Amino acid sequence: MRQLVVLGLVLVLAGILLEGAAAAGECGRASADRVALRMAPCISAADDPQSTPTSSCCSAVHTIGQSPSCLCAVMLSGTARAAGIKPEVAITIPKRCNMADRPVGYKCGDYTLP
């Protein structure tokens, strides 16, 4: 199963690279789908709300979380959907990583950052 997720992420990355989108968005010049690939260490944490995120996951979340709109766009991205990420679980990762400066109460689609 995990191999299929990795294969899916590689295929999405290839599609993104072929598109060559360079417009500024929630994540600056990088698309949310491209930034989502940096969240690969968070796959298990985004699937199981009881799991403890790895240090590499928390590092990625802290970096991306400096921009709440980018973090939100990544969690709701096509790449996250294709990887089977559950947004209602993924939105809890910053809290589970003890991210002190997370934007508590930030609205992300139908979800609110705890």
C-alpha positions as a LaTeX table, in Angstrom:
\begin{tabular}{lrrr}
\hline
Residue & $x$ (\AA) & $y$ (\AA) & $z$ (\AA) \\
\hline
Met1 & 0.00 & 0.00 & 0.00 \\
Arg2 & 2.76 & 2.43 & 0.96 \\
Gln3 & 4.47 & 1.71 & $-2.37$ \\
Leu4 & 1.31 & 2.77 & $-4.18$ \\
Val5 & 1.24 & 6.02 & $-2.20$ \\
Val6 & 4.88 & 6.72 & $-3.09$ \\
Leu7 & 4.19 & 5.86 & $-6.74$ \\
Gly8 & 1.19 & 8.19 & $-6.68$ \\
Leu9 & 3.28 & 11.00 & $-5.22$ \\
Val10 & 5.95 & 10.48 & $-7.90$ \\
Leu11 & 3.33 & 10.60 & $-10.65$ \\
Val12 & 1.79 & 13.75 & $-9.23$ \\
Leu13 & 5.25 & 15.33 & $-8.98$ \\
Ala14 & 5.93 & 14.47 & $-12.60$ \\
Gly15 & 2.66 & 16.10 & $-13.60$ \\
Ile16 & 3.47 & 19.22 & $-11.61$ \\
Leu17 & 6.90 & 19.49 & $-13.19$ \\
Leu18 & 5.40 & 19.12 & $-16.65$ \\
Glu19 & 2.84 & 21.84 & $-15.93$ \\
Gly20 & 5.58 & 24.26 & $-14.92$ \\
Ala21 & 3.24 & 26.43 & $-12.89$ \\
Ala22 & 5.18 & 29.40 & $-11.54$ \\
Ala23 & 2.40 & 31.72 & $-10.42$ \\
Ala24 & 2.49 & 32.92 & $-6.84$ \\
Gly25 & $-0.09$ & 31.28 & $-4.61$ \\
Glu26 & $-0.63$ & 30.25 & $-1.02$ \\
Cys27 & 2.84 & 28.70 & $-0.93$ \\
Gly28 & 4.68 & 31.41 & $-2.83$ \\
Arg29 & 6.03 & 30.39 & $-6.21$ \\
Ala30 & 5.70 & 26.66 & $-5.45$ \\
Ser31 & 2.32 & 25.03 & $-5.90$ \\
Ala32 & 0.60 & 23.48 & $-2.90$ \\
Asp33 & 0.91 & 20.11 & $-4.66$ \\
Arg34 & 4.68 & 20.49 & $-4.94$ \\
Val35 & 5.00 & 21.58 & $-1.30$ \\
Ala36 & 2.80 & 18.62 & $-0.28$ \\
Leu37 & 5.56 & 16.29 & $-1.42$ \\
Arg38 & 7.72 & 17.65 & 1.42 \\
Met39 & 5.11 & 16.25 & 3.79 \\
Ala40 & 5.85 & 12.62 & 2.83 \\
Pro41 & 7.26 & 11.91 & 6.33 \\
Cys42 & 3.78 & 12.70 & 7.68 \\
Ile43 & 1.91 & 9.96 & 5.80 \\
Ser44 & 1.29 & 7.75 & 8.84 \\
Ala45 & 0.56 & 10.74 & 11.13 \\
Ala46 & $-2.02$ & 11.98 & 8.62 \\
Asp47 & $-3.73$ & 8.61 & 8.61 \\
Asp48 & $-3.79$ & 7.79 & 12.32 \\
Pro49 & $-4.81$ & 10.52 & 14.79 \\
Gln50 & $-3.25$ & 8.52 & 17.66 \\
Ser51 & 0.20 & 8.20 & 16.10 \\
Thr52 & 3.11 & 10.37 & 17.16 \\
Pro53 & 4.49 & 12.31 & 14.18 \\
Thr54 & 8.16 & 11.71 & 13.38 \\
Ser55 & 10.70 & 14.46 & 13.94 \\
Ser56 & 11.10 & 14.84 & 10.16 \\
Cys57 & 7.34 & 15.26 & 9.83 \\
Cys58 & 7.27 & 17.89 & 12.58 \\
Ser59 & 10.19 & 19.71 & 10.99 \\
Ala60 & 8.34 & 19.88 & 7.66 \\
Val61 & 5.11 & 20.98 & 9.35 \\
His62 & 6.91 & 23.70 & 11.30 \\
Thr63 & 8.54 & 25.05 & 8.13 \\
Ile64 & 5.37 & 24.97 & 6.03 \\
Gly65 & 3.25 & 26.08 & 8.99 \\
Gln66 & 4.95 & 29.48 & 9.00 \\
Ser67 & 2.31 & 30.26 & 6.37 \\
Pro68 & $-1.08$ & 29.00 & 7.61 \\
Ser69 & $-2.64$ & 29.49 & 4.17 \\
Cys70 & 0.10 & 27.31 & 2.62 \\
Leu71 & $-0.31$ & 24.62 & 5.28 \\
Cys72 & $-4.05$ & 24.62 & 4.63 \\
Ala73 & $-3.60$ & 24.47 & 0.85 \\
Val74 & $-1.17$ & 21.56 & 1.24 \\
Met75 & $-3.58$ & 19.60 & 3.46 \\
Leu76 & $-6.38$ & 20.08 & 0.94 \\
Ser77 & $-4.21$ & 19.64 & $-2.18$ \\
Gly78 & $-4.73$ & 17.12 & $-4.94$ \\
Thr79 & $-1.49$ & 15.44 & $-3.89$ \\
Ala80 & $-2.80$ & 14.96 & $-0.35$ \\
Arg81 & $-6.10$ & 13.60 & $-1.70$ \\
Ala82 & $-4.27$ & 11.24 & $-4.09$ \\
Ala83 & $-2.17$ & 9.95 & $-1.17$ \\
Gly84 & $-5.33$ & 9.22 & 0.82 \\
Ile85 & $-4.65$ & 11.90 & 3.42 \\
Lys86 & $-7.56$ & 12.53 & 5.77 \\
Pro87 & $-7.78$ & 16.33 & 6.22 \\
Glu88 & $-9.60$ & 15.94 & 9.54 \\
Val89 & $-6.56$ & 14.02 & 10.83 \\
Ala90 & $-3.85$ & 16.01 & 9.02 \\
Ile91 & $-5.13$ & 19.25 & 10.55 \\
Thr92 & $-4.19$ & 17.89 & 13.99 \\
Ile93 & $-0.51$ & 17.29 & 13.12 \\
Pro94 & 0.74 & 20.78 & 14.11 \\
Lys95 & $-0.78$ & 20.29 & 17.57 \\
Arg96 & 0.61 & 16.74 & 17.84 \\
Cys97 & 4.02 & 18.18 & 16.89 \\
Asn98 & 3.67 & 20.65 & 19.80 \\
Met99 & 3.98 & 23.55 & 17.36 \\
Ala100 & 3.67 & 26.44 & 19.81 \\
Asp101 & 3.17 & 29.12 & 17.17 \\
Arg102 & 0.48 & 27.28 & 15.22 \\
Pro103 & $-2.50$ & 29.46 & 14.29 \\
Val104 & $-5.11$ & 27.93 & 16.61 \\
Gly105 & $-8.60$ & 28.50 & 15.25 \\
Tyr106 & $-7.42$ & 29.07 & 11.66 \\
Lys107 & $-10.15$ & 27.97 & 9.24 \\
Cys108 & $-8.98$ & 25.53 & 6.60 \\
Gly109 & $-11.91$ & 24.71 & 4.36 \\
Asp110 & $-14.39$ & 22.81 & 6.52 \\
Tyr111 & $-11.75$ & 22.28 & 9.21 \\
Thr112 & $-10.37$ & 24.40 & 12.07 \\
Leu113 & $-6.79$ & 24.14 & 13.30 \\
Pro114 & $-6.85$ & 22.91 & 16.92 \\
\hline
\end{tabular}
